[in-house]
Amino acid sequence: MKKGLLCFFLAGGLCLLVWTAGQGRIYIDIDSPQFRPTPMAIGELKNLTPNAADGFGVGVAHNLSRLLGLTGFFSLISPQAFLEKPGEKINFSNWSAIGAEYLVTGSYVRDQGGYVMEMRLYDVLKGEVIGAGRYTGTFTDQLDVARKMARDILKTLSGDGGVFFTRLAFVVRKGRGTEIGTISFDGTDYREVTRMKSLSLSPRWSPDGRYLAFMSYQGKNPCLFFYDTQEGATRIFSALPGLNLPGAWSPDGKTILATLSVDGNQEIYALDVLTGKRQRLTYDPDIDVSPVWSPDGKSIAFVSDRSGSPQIFVMNADGTGVRRLTFSGNYNTSPAWSPKGDRILYEGRKEGRFQIFSLAVSGGDPVQITSGSEHRSPSWSPDGRFIACTVLEGGKERVVIMNAGGMNARYLADGSQPSWSYVLEK
């Protein structure tokens, strides 16, 4: 069953629609092992405002095509192959003839210095509208509008709106030191968020996307800092003698895991974000580092060399019930728990290079998902469909994004140690 189309009429007769779509139907199963990119055609938004040619519609359509293409879920058909210009009257045979399964069309009007847009998503084979939306913005909002359109299209077709509004934090080399920067999923809007003029490492997002925890050697002692993305302010959170290395935030954002050496050995602690009160979770003479929560907050994966070499272990949230998870390879580290809770990514050394592996939380044989150049520091996207990691090639470190199976890798930025934000939508 489909929702009714909610229309708003403006001067000039343009019918604008609040986004509506079919309910409960999945048009493309992007999680299927047999999934192949879906052919889609995106037309330029038609300008319905007289004597106002400004390229706005071209810009939105270009950004929309780029964003959907970055997902790897769609095969975008070149406008040069179009047999007709998208308009009010659509001959669907012209679109099926060029291989399009879905078609996006739209139009817009100028409205007191801004723009009001409408977009329609068609199932070409059935010749029907399966989604329609209304958007507003200024000329400089072209990318943001395209993100909203991309989100609505993907949600209609797959049931999930994707990661178009997420950001990644990562380590950026600056002279002899490093800083923390952030960048949008699509590689735009880079921001350098720290200016510590020191070694700043291991960024970790809070669940609400507001705070970044990181470690910096500013002042010589490696302290744990919080950066507030709303206020643009940085403060010291833990400055105990020795190592103060952040791990993952708890799902509710009230606790952050950390590796501290205040007691003479590198052990894992849970730190209350409001009070700073710490609870020690590991008691082992060997090194314990890199703790990450499970999505339900009941378990913690971490790295320990208590078995003779660095391996991945899992324990209960209170530190009890420790069990070893990895048995293949002699050096496994940097665990990342999937948002769905069923798998853990990690970097493992194989034939002298580190590669990314995926392993079921229940154990079993790991799956190697990268090869070739060295790959390190994996981080899941919040929807569990993408992975960010560091690629070391030619002496340079680069952050890349790929689909969860290791395919469609693309360069994002120069840097290392990526951490993906949890925020999915605006």
Beta strands, then each sheet from edge to edge (+ up, - down):
strand 1: 7-9
strand 2: 15-17
strand 3: 20-21
strand 4: 38-42
strand 5: 46-47
strand 6: 74-76
strand 7: 102-111
strand 8: 114-123
strand 9: 128-137
strand 10: 167-174
strand 11: 177-184
strand 12: 191-192
strand 13: 200-205
strand 14: 211-216
strand 15: 223-228
strand 16: 233-238
strand 17: 244-249
strand 18: 255-260
strand 19: 267-272
strand 20: 278-280
strand 21: 288-293
strand 22: 299-304
strand 23: 311-316
strand 24: 323-324
strand 25: 332-337
strand 26: 343-350
strand 27: 353-360
strand 28: 367-368
strand 29: 374-380
strand 30: 386-393
strand 31: 396-403
strand 32: 410-414
strand 33: 416-420
sheet 1: 1+ 2-
sheet 2: 3+ 9- 8+ 7- 4- 6-
sheet 3: 3+ 9- 8+ 7- 5-
sheet 4: 12+ 11- 10+ 33-
sheet 5: 13+ 14- 15+ 16-
sheet 6: 17+ 18- 19+ 20-
sheet 7: 21+ 22- 23+ 24-
sheet 8: 25+ 26- 27+ 28-
sheet 9: 29+ 30- 31+ 32-
end
